[in-house]
Amino acid sequence: MEVKCVICGKREEIGKIHKDYDRLARDPKGLYICYFCSTRVHKQAKDSLKAPKPM
Ligand SMILES: [Zn+2]
């Protein structure tokens, strides 16, 4: 199944063992985020939670 990352637009082929395969097979309009973007988003979310601490 070919999917397209909603963030970077990269097309990827995913197999049945992919964690998002069932969800995307059921819902073709479901959003797919590639591994690279998901790690980047998680990192940004973590960084934004950290308020800058005054020295
Ligand atoms: Zn991506």
mmCIF file of the protein (N, C-alpha, C, O) and its ligand, coordinates in Angstrom:
data_MODEL
# 
_entry.id   MODEL 
# 
loop_
_entity.id 
_entity.type 
_entity.pdbx_number_of_molecules 
1 polymer     1 
2 non-polymer 1 
# 
_entity_poly.entity_id                      1 
_entity_poly.type                           'polypeptide(L)' 
_entity_poly.nstd_linkage                   no 
_entity_poly.nstd_monomer                   no 
_entity_poly.pdbx_seq_one_letter_code       MEVKCVICGKREEIGKIHKDYDRLARDPKGLYICYFCSTRVHKQAKDSLKAPKPM 
_entity_poly.pdbx_seq_one_letter_code_can   MEVKCVICGKREEIGKIHKDYDRLARDPKGLYICYFCSTRVHKQAKDSLKAPKPM 
_entity_poly.pdbx_strand_id                 A 
# 
loop_
_entity_poly_seq.entity_id 
_entity_poly_seq.num 
_entity_poly_seq.mon_id 
_entity_poly_seq.hetero 
1 1  MET n 
1 2  GLU n 
1 3  VAL n 
1 4  LYS n 
1 5  CYS n 
1 6  VAL n 
1 7  ILE n 
1 8  CYS n 
1 9  GLY n 
1 10 LYS n 
1 11 ARG n 
1 12 GLU n 
1 13 GLU n 
1 14 ILE n 
1 15 GLY n 
1 16 LYS n 
1 17 ILE n 
1 18 HIS n 
1 19 LYS n 
1 20 ASP n 
1 21 TYR n 
1 22 ASP n 
1 23 ARG n 
1 24 LEU n 
1 25 ALA n 
1 26 ARG n 
1 27 ASP n 
1 28 PRO n 
1 29 LYS n 
1 30 GLY n 
1 31 LEU n 
1 32 TYR n 
1 33 ILE n 
1 34 CYS n 
1 35 TYR n 
1 36 PHE n 
1 37 CYS n 
1 38 SER n 
1 39 THR n 
1 40 ARG n 
1 41 VAL n 
1 42 HIS n 
1 43 LYS n 
1 44 GLN n 
1 45 ALA n 
1 46 LYS n 
1 47 ASP n 
1 48 SER n 
1 49 LEU n 
1 50 LYS n 
1 51 ALA n 
1 52 PRO n 
1 53 LYS n 
1 54 PRO n 
1 55 MET n 
# 
loop_
_struct_asym.id 
_struct_asym.entity_id 
A 1 
B 2 
# 
loop_
_chem_comp.id 
_chem_comp.type 
_chem_comp.mon_nstd_flag 
ALA 'L-peptide linking' y 
ARG 'L-peptide linking' y 
ASP 'L-peptide linking' y 
CYS 'L-peptide linking' y 
GLN 'L-peptide linking' y 
GLU 'L-peptide linking' y 
GLY 'peptide linking'   y 
HIS 'L-peptide linking' y 
ILE 'L-peptide linking' y 
LEU 'L-peptide linking' y 
LYS 'L-peptide linking' y 
MET 'L-peptide linking' y 
PHE 'L-peptide linking' y 
PRO 'L-peptide linking' y 
SER 'L-peptide linking' y 
THR 'L-peptide linking' y 
TYR 'L-peptide linking' y 
VAL 'L-peptide linking' y 
ZN  non-polymer         . 
# 
_pdbx_entity_nonpoly.entity_id   2 
_pdbx_entity_nonpoly.name        ? 
_pdbx_entity_nonpoly.comp_id     ZN 
# 
_pdbx_nonpoly_scheme.asym_id         B 
_pdbx_nonpoly_scheme.entity_id       2 
_pdbx_nonpoly_scheme.mon_id          ZN 
_pdbx_nonpoly_scheme.ndb_seq_num     1 
_pdbx_nonpoly_scheme.pdb_seq_num     101 
_pdbx_nonpoly_scheme.auth_seq_num    101 
_pdbx_nonpoly_scheme.pdb_mon_id      ZN 
_pdbx_nonpoly_scheme.auth_mon_id     ZN 
_pdbx_nonpoly_scheme.pdb_strand_id   A 
_pdbx_nonpoly_scheme.pdb_ins_code    . 
# 
loop_
_atom_site.group_PDB 
_atom_site.id 
_atom_site.type_symbol 
_atom_site.label_atom_id 
_atom_site.label_alt_id 
_atom_site.label_comp_id 
_atom_site.label_asym_id 
_atom_site.label_entity_id 
_atom_site.label_seq_id 
_atom_site.pdbx_PDB_ins_code 
_atom_site.Cartn_x 
_atom_site.Cartn_y 
_atom_site.Cartn_z 
_atom_site.occupancy 
_atom_site.B_iso_or_equiv 
_atom_site.pdbx_formal_charge 
_atom_site.auth_seq_id 
_atom_site.auth_comp_id 
_atom_site.auth_asym_id 
_atom_site.auth_atom_id 
_atom_site.pdbx_PDB_model_num 
ATOM   1   N  N  . MET A 1 1  ? 0.853   -1.186 0.000  1.00 0.00 ? 1   MET A N  1 
ATOM   2   C  CA . MET A 1 1  ? 0.000   0.000  0.000  1.00 0.00 ? 1   MET A CA 1 
ATOM   3   C  C  . MET A 1 1  ? 0.894   1.242  0.000  1.00 0.00 ? 1   MET A C  1 
ATOM   4   O  O  . MET A 1 1  ? 1.837   1.350  0.784  1.00 0.00 ? 1   MET A O  1 
ATOM   5   N  N  . GLU A 1 2  ? 0.573   2.173  -0.897 1.00 0.00 ? 2   GLU A N  1 
ATOM   6   C  CA . GLU A 1 2  ? 1.383   3.384  -0.940 1.00 0.00 ? 2   GLU A CA 1 
ATOM   7   C  C  . GLU A 1 2  ? 0.725   4.460  -0.093 1.00 0.00 ? 2   GLU A C  1 
ATOM   8   O  O  . GLU A 1 2  ? -0.484  4.682  -0.166 1.00 0.00 ? 2   GLU A O  1 
ATOM   9   N  N  . VAL A 1 3  ? 1.538   5.117  0.705  1.00 0.00 ? 3   VAL A N  1 
ATOM   10  C  CA . VAL A 1 3  ? 1.032   6.178  1.565  1.00 0.00 ? 3   VAL A CA 1 
ATOM   11  C  C  . VAL A 1 3  ? 1.890   7.413  1.364  1.00 0.00 ? 3   VAL A C  1 
ATOM   12  O  O  . VAL A 1 3  ? 3.011   7.332  0.860  1.00 0.00 ? 3   VAL A O  1 
ATOM   13  N  N  . LYS A 1 4  ? 1.351   8.557  1.763  1.00 0.00 ? 4   LYS A N  1 
ATOM   14  C  CA . LYS A 1 4  ? 2.078   9.803  1.590  1.00 0.00 ? 4   LYS A CA 1 
ATOM   15  C  C  . LYS A 1 4  ? 2.136   10.516 2.926  1.00 0.00 ? 4   LYS A C  1 
ATOM   16  O  O  . LYS A 1 4  ? 1.117   10.702 3.591  1.00 0.00 ? 4   LYS A O  1 
ATOM   17  N  N  . CYS A 1 5  ? 3.319   10.907 3.304  1.00 0.00 ? 5   CYS A N  1 
ATOM   18  C  CA . CYS A 1 5  ? 3.491   11.606 4.575  1.00 0.00 ? 5   CYS A CA 1 
ATOM   19  C  C  . CYS A 1 5  ? 2.837   12.985 4.494  1.00 0.00 ? 5   CYS A C  1 
ATOM   20  O  O  . CYS A 1 5  ? 3.075   13.732 3.545  1.00 0.00 ? 5   CYS A O  1 
ATOM   21  N  N  . VAL A 1 6  ? 2.005   13.326 5.498  1.00 0.00 ? 6   VAL A N  1 
ATOM   22  C  CA . VAL A 1 6  ? 1.292   14.600 5.475  1.00 0.00 ? 6   VAL A CA 1 
ATOM   23  C  C  . VAL A 1 6  ? 2.225   15.770 5.777  1.00 0.00 ? 6   VAL A C  1 
ATOM   24  O  O  . VAL A 1 6  ? 1.883   16.922 5.508  1.00 0.00 ? 6   VAL A O  1 
ATOM   25  N  N  . ILE A 1 7  ? 3.382   15.485 6.325  1.00 0.00 ? 7   ILE A N  1 
ATOM   26  C  CA . ILE A 1 7  ? 4.288   16.577 6.695  1.00 0.00 ? 7   ILE A CA 1 
ATOM   27  C  C  . ILE A 1 7  ? 5.287   16.877 5.581  1.00 0.00 ? 7   ILE A C  1 
ATOM   28  O  O  . ILE A 1 7  ? 5.383   18.019 5.133  1.00 0.00 ? 7   ILE A O  1 
ATOM   29  N  N  . CYS A 1 8  ? 6.027   15.872 5.131  1.00 0.00 ? 8   CYS A N  1 
ATOM   30  C  CA . CYS A 1 8  ? 7.067   16.142 4.139  1.00 0.00 ? 8   CYS A CA 1 
ATOM   31  C  C  . CYS A 1 8  ? 6.619   15.758 2.725  1.00 0.00 ? 8   CYS A C  1 
ATOM   32  O  O  . CYS A 1 8  ? 7.292   16.099 1.752  1.00 0.00 ? 8   CYS A O  1 
ATOM   33  N  N  . GLY A 1 9  ? 5.479   15.044 2.602  1.00 0.00 ? 9   GLY A N  1 
ATOM   34  C  CA . GLY A 1 9  ? 4.967   14.685 1.280  1.00 0.00 ? 9   GLY A CA 1 
ATOM   35  C  C  . GLY A 1 9  ? 5.664   13.511 0.640  1.00 0.00 ? 9   GLY A C  1 
ATOM   36  O  O  . GLY A 1 9  ? 5.406   13.187 -0.519 1.00 0.00 ? 9   GLY A O  1 
ATOM   37  N  N  . LYS A 1 10 ? 6.551   12.865 1.387  1.00 0.00 ? 10  LYS A N  1 
ATOM   38  C  CA . LYS A 1 10 ? 7.279   11.717 0.854  1.00 0.00 ? 10  LYS A CA 1 
ATOM   39  C  C  . LYS A 1 10 ? 6.337   10.524 0.700  1.00 0.00 ? 10  LYS A C  1 
ATOM   40  O  O  . LYS A 1 10 ? 5.540   10.225 1.589  1.00 0.00 ? 10  LYS A O  1 
ATOM   41  N  N  . ARG A 1 11 ? 6.444   9.848  -0.450 1.00 0.00 ? 11  ARG A N  1 
ATOM   42  C  CA . ARG A 1 11 ? 5.630   8.650  -0.665 1.00 0.00 ? 11  ARG A CA 1 
ATOM   43  C  C  . ARG A 1 11 ? 6.400   7.431  -0.205 1.00 0.00 ? 11  ARG A C  1 
ATOM   44  O  O  . ARG A 1 11 ? 7.598   7.294  -0.452 1.00 0.00 ? 11  ARG A O  1 
ATOM   45  N  N  . GLU A 1 12 ? 5.678   6.545  0.473  1.00 0.00 ? 12  GLU A N  1 
ATOM   46  C  CA . GLU A 1 12 ? 6.314   5.344  0.982  1.00 0.00 ? 12  GLU A CA 1 
ATOM   47  C  C  . GLU A 1 12 ? 5.410   4.156  0.750  1.00 0.00 ? 12  GLU A C  1 
ATOM   48  O  O  . GLU A 1 12 ? 4.185   4.276  0.722  1.00 0.00 ? 12  GLU A O  1 
ATOM   49  N  N  . GLU A 1 13 ? 6.032   3.017  0.586  1.00 0.00 ? 13  GLU A N  1 
ATOM   50  C  CA . GLU A 1 13 ? 5.283   1.775  0.461  1.00 0.00 ? 13  GLU A CA 1 
ATOM   51  C  C  . GLU A 1 13 ? 5.334   1.103  1.827  1.00 0.00 ? 13  GLU A C  1 
ATOM   52  O  O  . GLU A 1 13 ? 6.415   0.850  2.359  1.00 0.00 ? 13  GLU A O  1 
ATOM   53  N  N  . ILE A 1 14 ? 4.154   0.810  2.401  1.00 0.00 ? 14  ILE A N  1 
ATOM   54  C  CA . ILE A 1 14 ? 4.152   0.121  3.687  1.00 0.00 ? 14  ILE A CA 1 
ATOM   55  C  C  . ILE A 1 14 ? 3.499   -1.248 3.554  1.00 0.00 ? 14  ILE A C  1 
ATOM   56  O  O  . ILE A 1 14 ? 2.580   -1.448 2.759  1.00 0.00 ? 14  ILE A O  1 
ATOM   57  N  N  . GLY A 1 15 ? 3.995   -2.173 4.344  1.00 0.00 ? 15  GLY A N  1 
ATOM   58  C  CA . GLY A 1 15 ? 3.479   -3.537 4.315  1.00 0.00 ? 15  GLY A CA 1 
ATOM   59  C  C  . GLY A 1 15 ? 2.501   -3.777 5.457  1.00 0.00 ? 15  GLY A C  1 
ATOM   60  O  O  . GLY A 1 15 ? 2.247   -2.899 6.281  1.00 0.00 ? 15  GLY A O  1 
ATOM   61  N  N  . LYS A 1 16 ? 1.961   -4.991 5.482  1.00 0.00 ? 16  LYS A N  1 
ATOM   62  C  CA . LYS A 1 16 ? 0.945   -5.316 6.485  1.00 0.00 ? 16  LYS A CA 1 
ATOM   63  C  C  . LYS A 1 16 ? 1.492   -5.303 7.903  1.00 0.00 ? 16  LYS A C  1 
ATOM   64  O  O  . LYS A 1 16 ? 0.724   -5.214 8.861  1.00 0.00 ? 16  LYS A O  1 
ATOM   65  N  N  . ILE A 1 17 ? 2.796   -5.388 8.048  1.00 0.00 ? 17  ILE A N  1 
ATOM   66  C  CA . ILE A 1 17 ? 3.351   -5.395 9.401  1.00 0.00 ? 17  ILE A CA 1 
ATOM   67  C  C  . ILE A 1 17 ? 3.514   -3.989 9.959  1.00 0.00 ? 17  ILE A C  1 
ATOM   68  O  O  . ILE A 1 17 ? 3.824   -3.811 11.137 1.00 0.00 ? 17  ILE A O  1 
ATOM   69  N  N  . HIS A 1 18 ? 3.301   -2.984 9.097  1.00 0.00 ? 18  HIS A N  1 
ATOM   70  C  CA . HIS A 1 18 ? 3.436   -1.608 9.580  1.00 0.00 ? 18  HIS A CA 1 
ATOM   71  C  C  . HIS A 1 18 ? 2.339   -1.294 10.580 1.00 0.00 ? 18  HIS A C  1 
ATOM   72  O  O  . HIS A 1 18 ? 1.197   -1.722 10.415 1.00 0.00 ? 18  HIS A O  1 
ATOM   73  N  N  . LYS A 1 19 ? 2.688   -0.541 11.624 1.00 0.00 ? 19  LYS A N  1 
ATOM   74  C  CA . LYS A 1 19 ? 1.727   -0.278 12.700 1.00 0.00 ? 19  LYS A CA 1 
ATOM   75  C  C  . LYS A 1 19 ? 0.509   0.501  12.213 1.00 0.00 ? 19  LYS A C  1 
ATOM   76  O  O  . LYS A 1 19 ? -0.568  0.387  12.798 1.00 0.00 ? 19  LYS A O  1 
ATOM   77  N  N  . ASP A 1 20 ? 0.664   1.292  11.148 1.00 0.00 ? 20  ASP A N  1 
ATOM   78  C  CA . ASP A 1 20 ? -0.452  2.102  10.664 1.00 0.00 ? 20  ASP A CA 1 
ATOM   79  C  C  . ASP A 1 20 ? -1.219  1.445  9.525  1.00 0.00 ? 20  ASP A C  1 
ATOM   80  O  O  . ASP A 1 20 ? -2.188  2.010  9.019  1.00 0.00 ? 20  ASP A O  1 
ATOM   81  N  N  . TYR A 1 21 ? -0.788  0.252  9.121  1.00 0.00 ? 21  TYR A N  1 
ATOM   82  C  CA . TYR A 1 21 ? -1.391  -0.370 7.942  1.00 0.00 ? 21  TYR A CA 1 
ATOM   83  C  C  . TYR A 1 21 ? -2.899  -0.595 8.097  1.00 0.00 ? 21  TYR A C  1 
ATOM   84  O  O  . TYR A 1 21 ? -3.677  -0.219 7.220  1.00 0.00 ? 21  TYR A O  1 
ATOM   85  N  N  . ASP A 1 22 ? -3.308  -1.207 9.212  1.00 0.00 ? 22  ASP A N  1 
ATOM   86  C  CA . ASP A 1 22 ? -4.730  -1.499 9.428  1.00 0.00 ? 22  ASP A CA 1 
ATOM   87  C  C  . ASP A 1 22 ? -5.567  -0.230 9.441  1.00 0.00 ? 22  ASP A C  1 
ATOM   88  O  O  . ASP A 1 22 ? -6.636  -0.162 8.833  1.00 0.00 ? 22  ASP A O  1 
ATOM   89  N  N  . ARG A 1 23 ? -5.065  0.762  10.138 1.00 0.00 ? 23  ARG A N  1 
ATOM   90  C  CA . ARG A 1 23 ? -5.803  2.026  10.257 1.00 0.00 ? 23  ARG A CA 1 
ATOM   91  C  C  . ARG A 1 23 ? -5.962  2.682  8.890  1.00 0.00 ? 23  ARG A C  1 
ATOM   92  O  O  . ARG A 1 23 ? -7.045  3.158  8.551  1.00 0.00 ? 23  ARG A O  1 
ATOM   93  N  N  . LEU A 1 24 ? -4.883  2.707  8.103  1.00 0.00 ? 24  LEU A N  1 
ATOM   94  C  CA . LEU A 1 24 ? -4.938  3.356  6.800  1.00 0.00 ? 24  LEU A CA 1 
ATOM   95  C  C  . LEU A 1 24 ? -5.713  2.527  5.782  1.00 0.00 ? 24  LEU A C  1 
ATOM   96  O  O  . LEU A 1 24 ? -6.311  3.076  4.857  1.00 0.00 ? 24  LEU A O  1 
ATOM   97  N  N  . ALA A 1 25 ? -5.702  1.229  5.949  1.00 0.00 ? 25  ALA A N  1 
ATOM   98  C  CA . ALA A 1 25 ? -6.466  0.367  5.036  1.00 0.00 ? 25  ALA A CA 1 
ATOM   99  C  C  . ALA A 1 25 ? -7.960  0.579  5.257  1.00 0.00 ? 25  ALA A C  1 
ATOM   100 O  O  . ALA A 1 25 ? -8.746  0.563  4.309  1.00 0.00 ? 25  ALA A O  1 
ATOM   101 N  N  . ARG A 1 26 ? -8.339  0.776  6.506  1.00 0.00 ? 26  ARG A N  1 
ATOM   102 C  CA . ARG A 1 26 ? -9.749  1.032  6.834  1.00 0.00 ? 26  ARG A CA 1 
ATOM   103 C  C  . ARG A 1 26 ? -10.159 2.438  6.422  1.00 0.00 ? 26  ARG A C  1 
ATOM   104 O  O  . ARG A 1 26 ? -11.271 2.661  5.942  1.00 0.00 ? 26  ARG A O  1 
ATOM   105 N  N  . ASP A 1 27 ? -9.252  3.375  6.617  1.00 0.00 ? 27  ASP A N  1 
ATOM   106 C  CA . ASP A 1 27 ? -9.564  4.779  6.351  1.00 0.00 ? 27  ASP A CA 1 
ATOM   107 C  C  . ASP A 1 27 ? -8.524  5.362  5.401  1.00 0.00 ? 27  ASP A C  1 
ATOM   108 O  O  . ASP A 1 27 ? -7.484  5.850  5.841  1.00 0.00 ? 27  ASP A O  1 
ATOM   109 N  N  . PRO A 1 28 ? -8.801  5.312  4.094  1.00 0.00 ? 28  PRO A N  1 
ATOM   110 C  CA . PRO A 1 28 ? -7.819  5.758  3.098  1.00 0.00 ? 28  PRO A CA 1 
ATOM   111 C  C  . PRO A 1 28 ? -7.481  7.242  3.243  1.00 0.00 ? 28  PRO A C  1 
ATOM   112 O  O  . PRO A 1 28 ? -6.442  7.694  2.763  1.00 0.00 ? 28  PRO A O  1 
ATOM   113 N  N  . LYS A 1 29 ? -8.354  7.993  3.903  1.00 0.00 ? 29  LYS A N  1 
ATOM   114 C  CA . LYS A 1 29 ? -8.064  9.415  4.108  1.00 0.00 ? 29  LYS A CA 1 
ATOM   115 C  C  . LYS A 1 29 ? -7.299  9.653  5.403  1.00 0.00 ? 29  LYS A C  1 
ATOM   116 O  O  . LYS A 1 29 ? -6.992  10.792 5.754  1.00 0.00 ? 29  LYS A O  1 
ATOM   117 N  N  . GLY A 1 30 ? -6.996  8.571  6.106  1.00 0.00 ? 30  GLY A N  1 
ATOM   118 C  CA . GLY A 1 30 ? -6.258  8.703  7.357  1.00 0.00 ? 30  GLY A CA 1 
ATOM   119 C  C  . GLY A 1 30 ? -4.892  9.312  7.121  1.00 0.00 ? 30  GLY A C  1 
ATOM   120 O  O  . GLY A 1 30 ? -4.288  9.147  6.062  1.00 0.00 ? 30  GLY A O  1 
ATOM   121 N  N  . LEU A 1 31 ? -4.430  10.005 8.115  1.00 0.00 ? 31  LEU A N  1 
ATOM   122 C  CA . LEU A 1 31 ? -3.154  10.692 7.964  1.00 0.00 ? 31  LEU A CA 1 
ATOM   123 C  C  . LEU A 1 31 ? -1.996  9.753  8.252  1.00 0.00 ? 31  LEU A C  1 
ATOM   124 O  O  . LEU A 1 31 ? -2.002  8.991  9.218  1.00 0.00 ? 31  LEU A O  1 
ATOM   125 N  N  . TYR A 1 32 ? -1.015  9.835  7.388  1.00 0.00 ? 32  TYR A N  1 
ATOM   126 C  CA . TYR A 1 32 ? 0.194   9.050  7.594  1.00 0.00 ? 32  TYR A CA 1 
ATOM   127 C  C  . TYR A 1 32 ? 1.362   9.997  7.822  1.00 0.00 ? 32  TYR A C  1 
ATOM   128 O  O  . TYR A 1 32 ? 1.527   10.986 7.107  1.00 0.00 ? 32  TYR A O  1 
ATOM   129 N  N  . ILE A 1 33 ? 2.162   9.684  8.818  1.00 0.00 ? 33  ILE A N  1 
ATOM   130 C  CA . ILE A 1 33 ? 3.371   10.469 9.065  1.00 0.00 ? 33  ILE A CA 1 
ATOM   131 C  C  . ILE A 1 33 ? 4.548   9.507  9.061  1.00 0.00 ? 33  ILE A C  1 
ATOM   132 O  O  . ILE A 1 33 ? 4.561   8.518  9.795  1.00 0.00 ? 33  ILE A O  1 
ATOM   133 N  N  . CYS A 1 34 ? 5.533   9.807  8.226  1.00 0.00 ? 34  CYS A N  1 
ATOM   134 C  CA . CYS A 1 34 ? 6.666   8.899  8.097  1.00 0.00 ? 34  CYS A CA 1 
ATOM   135 C  C  . CYS A 1 34 ? 7.484   8.868  9.390  1.00 0.00 ? 34  CYS A C  1 
ATOM   136 O  O  . CYS A 1 34 ? 7.333   9.723  10.263 1.00 0.00 ? 34  CYS A O  1 
ATOM   137 N  N  . TYR A 1 35 ? 8.336   7.878  9.485  1.00 0.00 ? 35  TYR A N  1 
ATOM   138 C  CA . TYR A 1 35 ? 9.120   7.692  10.697 1.00 0.00 ? 35  TYR A CA 1 
ATOM   139 C  C  . TYR A 1 35 ? 9.963   8.925  11.009 1.00 0.00 ? 35  TYR A C  1 
ATOM   140 O  O  . TYR A 1 35 ? 10.064  9.359  12.156 1.00 0.00 ? 35  TYR A O  1 
ATOM   141 N  N  . PHE A 1 36 ? 10.563  9.474  9.955  1.00 0.00 ? 36  PHE A N  1 
ATOM   142 C  CA . PHE A 1 36 ? 11.449  10.622 10.143 1.00 0.00 ? 36  PHE A CA 1 
ATOM   143 C  C  . PHE A 1 36 ? 10.680  11.806 10.730 1.00 0.00 ? 36  PHE A C  1 
ATOM   144 O  O  . PHE A 1 36 ? 11.135  12.437 11.684 1.00 0.00 ? 36  PHE A O  1 
ATOM   145 N  N  . CYS A 1 37 ? 9.500   12.106 10.149 1.00 0.00 ? 37  CYS A N  1 
ATOM   146 C  CA . CYS A 1 37 ? 8.709   13.236 10.625 1.00 0.00 ? 37  CYS A CA 1 
ATOM   147 C  C  . CYS A 1 37 ? 8.145   12.987 12.014 1.00 0.00 ? 37  CYS A C  1 
ATOM   148 O  O  . CYS A 1 37 ? 8.082   13.909 12.828 1.00 0.00 ? 37  CYS A O  1 
ATOM   149 N  N  . SER A 1 38 ? 7.735   11.757 12.298 1.00 0.00 ? 38  SER A N  1 
ATOM   150 C  CA . SER A 1 38 ? 7.149   11.499 13.608 1.00 0.00 ? 38  SER A CA 1 
ATOM   151 C  C  . SER A 1 38 ? 8.191   11.672 14.711 1.00 0.00 ? 38  SER A C  1 
ATOM   152 O  O  . SER A 1 38 ? 7.872   12.164 15.793 1.00 0.00 ? 38  SER A O  1 
ATOM   153 N  N  . THR A 1 39 ? 9.423   11.272 14.446 1.00 0.00 ? 39  THR A N  1 
ATOM   154 C  CA . THR A 1 39 ? 10.448  11.475 15.473 1.00 0.00 ? 39  THR A CA 1 
ATOM   155 C  C  . THR A 1 39 ? 10.734  12.963 15.630 1.00 0.00 ? 39  THR A C  1 
ATOM   156 O  O  . THR A 1 39 ? 10.988  13.444 16.735 1.00 0.00 ? 39  THR A O  1 
ATOM   157 N  N  . ARG A 1 40 ? 10.690  13.688 14.511 1.00 0.00 ? 40  ARG A N  1 
ATOM   158 C  CA . ARG A 1 40 ? 10.944  15.119 14.575 1.00 0.00 ? 40  ARG A CA 1 
ATOM   159 C  C  . ARG A 1 40 ? 9.825   15.828 15.346 1.00 0.00 ? 40  ARG A C  1 
ATOM   160 O  O  . ARG A 1 40 ? 10.091  16.708 16.164 1.00 0.00 ? 40  ARG A O  1 
ATOM   161 N  N  . VAL A 1 41 ? 8.568   15.439 15.081 1.00 0.00 ? 41  VAL A N  1 
ATOM   162 C  CA . VAL A 1 41 ? 7.431   16.040 15.780 1.00 0.00 ? 41  VAL A CA 1 
ATOM   163 C  C  . VAL A 1 41 ? 7.497   15.743 17.275 1.00 0.00 ? 41  VAL A C  1 
ATOM   164 O  O  . VAL A 1 41 ? 7.246   16.620 18.102 1.00 0.00 ? 41  VAL A O  1 
ATOM   165 N  N  . HIS A 1 42 ? 7.838   14.501 17.615 1.00 0.00 ? 42  HIS A N  1 
ATOM   166 C  CA . HIS A 1 42 ? 7.940   14.153 19.033 1.00 0.00 ? 42  HIS A CA 1 
ATOM   167 C  C  . HIS A 1 42 ? 9.013   14.978 19.719 1.00 0.00 ? 42  HIS A C  1 
ATOM   168 O  O  . HIS A 1 42 ? 8.845   15.418 20.856 1.00 0.00 ? 42  HIS A O  1 
ATOM   169 N  N  . LYS A 1 43 ? 10.108  15.180 19.020 1.00 0.00 ? 43  LYS A N  1 
ATOM   170 C  CA . LYS A 1 43 ? 11.206  15.937 19.594 1.00 0.00 ? 43  LYS A CA 1 
ATOM   171 C  C  . LYS A 1 43 ? 10.778  17.386 19.815 1.00 0.00 ? 43  LYS A C  1 
ATOM   172 O  O  . LYS A 1 43 ? 11.061  17.978 20.858 1.00 0.00 ? 43  LYS A O  1 
ATOM   173 N  N  . GLN A 1 44 ? 10.087  17.953 18.811 1.00 0.00 ? 44  GLN A N  1 
ATOM   174 C  CA . GLN A 1 44 ? 9.624   19.340 18.942 1.00 0.00 ? 44  GLN A CA 1 
ATOM   175 C  C  . GLN A 1 44 ? 8.629   19.474 20.088 1.00 0.00 ? 44  GLN A C  1 
ATOM   176 O  O  . GLN A 1 44 ? 8.677   20.444 20.844 1.00 0.00 ? 44  GLN A O  1 
ATOM   177 N  N  . ALA A 1 45 ? 7.721   18.494 20.219 1.00 0.00 ? 45  ALA A N  1 
ATOM   178 C  CA . ALA A 1 45 ? 6.729   18.544 21.288 1.00 0.00 ? 45  ALA A CA 1 
ATOM   179 C  C  . ALA A 1 45 ? 7.416   18.519 22.641 1.00 0.00 ? 45  ALA A C  1 
ATOM   180 O  O  . ALA A 1 45 ? 7.019   19.215 23.575 1.00 0.00 ? 45  ALA A O  1 
ATOM   181 N  N  . LYS A 1 46 ? 8.461   17.697 22.725 1.00 0.00 ? 46  LYS A N  1 
ATOM   182 C  CA . LYS A 1 46 ? 9.196   17.594 23.976 1.00 0.00 ? 46  LYS A CA 1 
ATOM   183 C  C  . LYS A 1 46 ? 9.926   18.902 24.272 1.00 0.00 ? 46  LYS A C  1 
ATOM   184 O  O  . LYS A 1 46 ? 9.932   19.384 25.405 1.00 0.00 ? 46  LYS A O  1 
ATOM   185 N  N  . ASP A 1 47 ? 10.536  19.463 23.238 1.00 0.00 ? 47  ASP A N  1 
ATOM   186 C  CA . ASP A 1 47 ? 11.278  20.710 23.416 1.00 0.00 ? 47  ASP A CA 1 
ATOM   187 C  C  . ASP A 1 47 ? 10.362  21.853 23.832 1.00 0.00 ? 47  ASP A C  1 
ATOM   188 O  O  . ASP A 1 47 ? 10.746  22.692 24.648 1.00 0.00 ? 47  ASP A O  1 
ATOM   189 N  N  . SER A 1 48 ? 9.123   21.892 23.264 1.00 0.00 ? 48  SER A N  1 
ATOM   190 C  CA . SER A 1 48 ? 8.248   23.015 23.574 1.00 0.00 ? 48  SER A CA 1 
ATOM   191 C  C  . SER A 1 48 ? 7.679   22.892 24.986 1.00 0.00 ? 48  SER A C  1 
ATOM   192 O  O  . SER A 1 48 ? 7.262   23.888 25.578 1.00 0.00 ? 48  SER A O  1 
ATOM   193 N  N  . LEU A 1 49 ? 7.663   21.671 25.523 1.00 0.00 ? 49  LEU A N  1 
ATOM   194 C  CA . LEU A 1 49 ? 7.201   21.506 26.902 1.00 0.00 ? 49  LEU A CA 1 
ATOM   195 C  C  . LEU A 1 49 ? 8.219   22.052 27.895 1.00 0.00 ? 49  LEU A C  1 
ATOM   196 O  O  . LEU A 1 49 ? 7.881   22.521 28.982 1.00 0.00 ? 49  LEU A O  1 
ATOM   197 N  N  . LYS A 1 50 ? 9.460   21.971 27.483 1.00 0.00 ? 50  LYS A N  1 
ATOM   198 C  CA . LYS A 1 50 ? 10.532  22.441 28.361 1.00 0.00 ? 50  LYS A CA 1 
ATOM   199 C  C  . LYS A 1 50 ? 10.595  23.964 28.319 1.00 0.00 ? 50  LYS A C  1 
ATOM   200 O  O  . LYS A 1 50 ? 11.030  24.541 27.322 1.00 0.00 ? 50  LYS A O  1 
ATOM   201 N  N  . ALA A 1 51 ? 10.179  24.594 29.357 1.00 0.00 ? 51  ALA A N  1 
ATOM   202 C  CA . ALA A 1 51 ? 10.302  26.047 29.399 1.00 0.00 ? 51  ALA A CA 1 
ATOM   203 C  C  . ALA A 1 51 ? 11.757  26.387 29.684 1.00 0.00 ? 51  ALA A C  1 
ATOM   204 O  O  . ALA A 1 51 ? 12.422  25.724 30.479 1.00 0.00 ? 51  ALA A O  1 
ATOM   205 N  N  . PRO A 1 52 ? 12.234  27.426 29.025 1.00 0.00 ? 52  PRO A N  1 
ATOM   206 C  CA . PRO A 1 52 ? 13.630  27.802 29.289 1.00 0.00 ? 52  PRO A CA 1 
ATOM   207 C  C  . PRO A 1 52 ? 13.812  28.197 30.756 1.00 0.00 ? 52  PRO A C  1 
ATOM   208 O  O  . PRO A 1 52 ? 13.070  29.017 31.297 1.00 0.00 ? 52  PRO A O  1 
ATOM   209 N  N  . LYS A 1 53 ? 14.788  27.608 31.359 1.00 0.00 ? 53  LYS A N  1 
ATOM   210 C  CA . LYS A 1 53 ? 15.000  27.901 32.777 1.00 0.00 ? 53  LYS A CA 1 
ATOM   211 C  C  . LYS A 1 53 ? 15.964  29.061 32.953 1.00 0.00 ? 53  LYS A C  1 
ATOM   212 O  O  . LYS A 1 53 ? 17.025  29.082 32.329 1.00 0.00 ? 53  LYS A O  1 
ATOM   213 N  N  . PRO A 1 54 ? 15.617  30.010 33.781 1.00 0.00 ? 54  PRO A N  1 
ATOM   214 C  CA . PRO A 1 54 ? 16.577  31.097 34.050 1.00 0.00 ? 54  PRO A CA 1 
ATOM   215 C  C  . PRO A 1 54 ? 17.747  30.564 34.861 1.00 0.00 ? 54  PRO A C  1 
ATOM   216 O  O  . PRO A 1 54 ? 17.568  29.726 35.745 1.00 0.00 ? 54  PRO A O  1 
ATOM   217 N  N  . MET A 1 55 ? 18.900  31.035 34.570 1.00 0.00 ? 55  MET A N  1 
ATOM   218 C  CA . MET A 1 55 ? 20.097  30.563 35.278 1.00 0.00 ? 55  MET A CA 1 
ATOM   219 C  C  . MET A 1 55 ? 20.086  31.051 36.719 1.00 0.00 ? 55  MET A C  1 
ATOM   220 O  O  . MET A 1 55 ? 21.010  30.758 37.477 1.00 0.00 ? 55  MET A O  1 
HETATM 221 ZN ZN . ZN  B 2 .  ? 7.580   12.786 6.458  1.00 0.00 2 101 ZN  A ZN 1 
# 
